[in-house]
Protein backbone atom coordinates (compact mmCIF):
# COMPACT_ATOMS: atom_id res chain seq x y z
CA UNK A 1 0.00 0.00 0.00
CA UNK A 2 1.47 3.33 -1.05
CA UNK A 3 0.69 6.52 0.80
CA UNK A 4 1.92 9.07 3.25
CA UNK A 5 2.58 8.06 6.79
CA UNK A 6 2.61 10.46 9.73
CA UNK A 7 4.33 9.28 12.90
CA UNK A 8 2.04 9.14 15.93
CA UNK A 9 4.45 11.34 17.88
CA UNK A 10 4.09 14.12 15.29
CA UNK A 11 0.31 14.03 15.64
CA UNK A 12 0.55 14.01 19.44
CA UNK A 13 2.91 17.01 19.40
CA UNK A 14 0.62 18.97 17.08
CA UNK A 15 -2.38 18.21 19.30
CA UNK A 16 -0.50 19.28 22.43
CA UNK A 17 0.65 22.50 20.76
CA UNK A 18 -2.93 23.32 19.81
CA UNK A 19 -4.02 22.98 23.46
CA UNK A 20 -1.11 24.92 24.98
CA UNK A 21 -1.93 28.32 26.44
CA UNK A 22 0.82 30.88 26.79
CA UNK A 23 0.16 33.44 29.51
CA UNK A 24 2.46 35.93 27.80
CA UNK A 25 0.19 36.08 24.75
CA UNK A 26 -1.04 39.67 24.49
CA UNK A 27 -4.74 40.29 24.64
CA UNK A 28 -7.52 41.12 27.02
CA UNK A 29 -9.26 38.61 29.20
CA UNK A 30 -8.46 35.29 30.72
CA UNK A 31 -5.96 33.18 28.75
CA UNK A 32 -8.22 30.13 29.25
CA UNK A 33 -11.51 31.77 28.14
CA UNK A 34 -11.49 30.28 24.65
CA UNK A 35 -11.52 26.70 25.97
CA UNK A 36 -13.30 27.07 29.33
CA UNK A 37 -16.86 25.73 29.55
CA UNK A 38 -17.71 28.26 32.27
CA UNK A 39 -16.46 31.32 30.33
CA UNK A 40 -18.79 34.26 29.94
CA UNK A 41 -18.37 37.55 28.06
CA UNK A 42 -16.50 39.06 31.01
CA UNK A 43 -13.84 36.34 30.76
CA UNK A 44 -13.01 37.37 27.20
CA UNK A 45 -12.87 41.08 28.11
CA UNK A 46 -11.22 41.23 31.56
CA UNK A 47 -8.43 39.19 33.12
CA UNK A 48 -9.40 38.01 36.62
CA UNK A 49 -7.30 38.82 39.66
CA UNK A 50 -6.38 36.36 42.38
CA UNK A 51 -9.11 35.39 44.84
CA UNK A 52 -8.40 33.60 48.13
CA UNK A 53 -10.30 30.33 48.52
CA UNK A 54 -8.84 29.35 51.86
CA UNK A 55 -5.48 28.64 53.45
CA UNK A 56 -2.92 28.26 50.68
CA UNK A 57 -5.56 28.32 47.91
CA UNK A 58 -5.93 31.07 45.34
CA UNK A 59 -7.58 31.14 41.96
CA UNK A 60 -7.52 33.59 39.06
CA UNK A 61 -11.01 32.98 37.72
CA UNK A 62 -14.23 34.98 37.56
CA UNK A 63 -16.27 31.79 38.01
CA UNK A 64 -14.23 29.28 40.05
CA UNK A 65 -15.49 25.75 40.79
CA UNK A 66 -15.80 24.10 44.21
CA UNK A 67 -17.51 24.56 47.59
CA UNK A 68 -15.25 27.41 48.74
CA UNK A 69 -15.61 29.06 45.34
CA UNK A 70 -19.41 28.97 45.44
CA UNK A 71 -19.48 31.91 47.86
CA UNK A 72 -17.11 33.92 45.68
CA UNK A 73 -19.13 33.15 42.53
CA UNK A 74 -22.45 34.01 44.18
CA UNK A 75 -21.15 37.29 45.54
CA UNK A 76 -19.66 38.20 42.15
CA UNK A 77 -22.83 37.30 40.24
CA UNK A 78 -25.06 39.40 42.48
CA UNK A 79 -22.89 42.52 42.59
N, C-alpha and C positions, 0 to 999 in steps of 0.2 A: 504494500500500500504506500503510495507516494503522497506526501503532504508536508505541511509545516508542523513542527512540533515545538511547543513552548514548555520549558521546564516548569514544574510545579512551584519551585522556589521563586521564579520570576513572577508568577501570578500572585503568590502570597505576598511578595514585596510590594507589588503594585496595589493590592488591596489594602495593605497596612498603610501605605503612603496616602491613600485616599481618605483614610479614617484618622490620620494624624492631625491634631490641632496645634498650631504654633501660637503661643500667647503673645509673641512679638509682632504678629500680623497686625498692621494698622487697620483701624476701623472702629466704629462705635459699637457698643453693645457687648454682650457676653460672648466669649470665643466659642462656647458650646451651643449657642442658640440655634444654629442651623440643624443640629442633629439631636436636640433635646425634645422629648415628647411633652414636656411641661412648659416649653417656651411660649411666651406671649409677646405682643408687640413691644412691650417695655424692654424685654430681653434683647431685642434686636437694636434698640435705640440707646439704651443706657447700660453701662457695665456696673454690675453690683459690687458693693463694698463687702468687707468681711462682717459677718454676724456671729456673735458668740452663741453656741448651742449647749454650752455646759463646760465643765472643767476639761481643758485641753481640746475642745472641739470648736472649730470655726468653719464657716462655709461662705463662699462667695456666690450666692444664688438668690434671686428674687423670690423663688418658690421652692425652698428646700423640702426634702422628703424626710419623714421620721416623726416620732412622737414629740421630741423637743422642738422640732421645726414647725410643728402644727401651730403653736402659739405665735411664732414669728410670722408665718404665712397669713394667719387670720388677722393679726394686727395690721399687716401691710395691706391686705385686701380691703379692709374697712376704712383705712385712712385716706 
